[in-house]
């Protein structure tokens, strides 16, 4: 299942929608990192996905289902409970995001 971008046709200069979606996904630099929260709990944070082009809530829902974890989409980023950095990268690549644009911050 490929993740579709919500692209505005006027932003693509008349390009076909498929090419416009691919270009918008290739331009993004996605950063995946882990934050320590209260009581030593870890949260995987995914930043860099353009909110205007992708539905973060839908993407967060997909990730939560695939990882069997809780989480949320807020303030332009996705937060997932637990350390899922490498699994998130693998899932994002399966959804159509270019692997070379996804960085895992250790």
LINJO-V382695 format. One line per field, one symbol per residue. ss: DSSP state (2 for helix, 1 for strand, 0 for the rest). phi: phi as a letter, one per 30 degrees, with the letter a starting at -180 (. if undefined). psi: psi as a letter, one per 30 degrees, with the letter a starting at -180 (. if undefined). A space follows every 10 residues. Layout:
ss->???
phi->???
psi->???
This chain:
ss->0000000022 2000002222 2222220001 1111110222 0111111000 0000022222 2222222000 1111001111 1100222222 2222000022 211100
phi->.dcddccded dciiddeddd ddddddddcc ccbcccceii dcbdccbjdd ddcbdddddd ddddddchbc labahibccb djcbeddded dddddjdddd cccccd
psi->jkkkkikkff ffhglkeeee eeeeeffkjk kklkkkakgg kkkkkjlfkj effkjeeeee eeeeeefhll aljlhglkkk kljgeeeeee eeeefgkkef gkkkj.
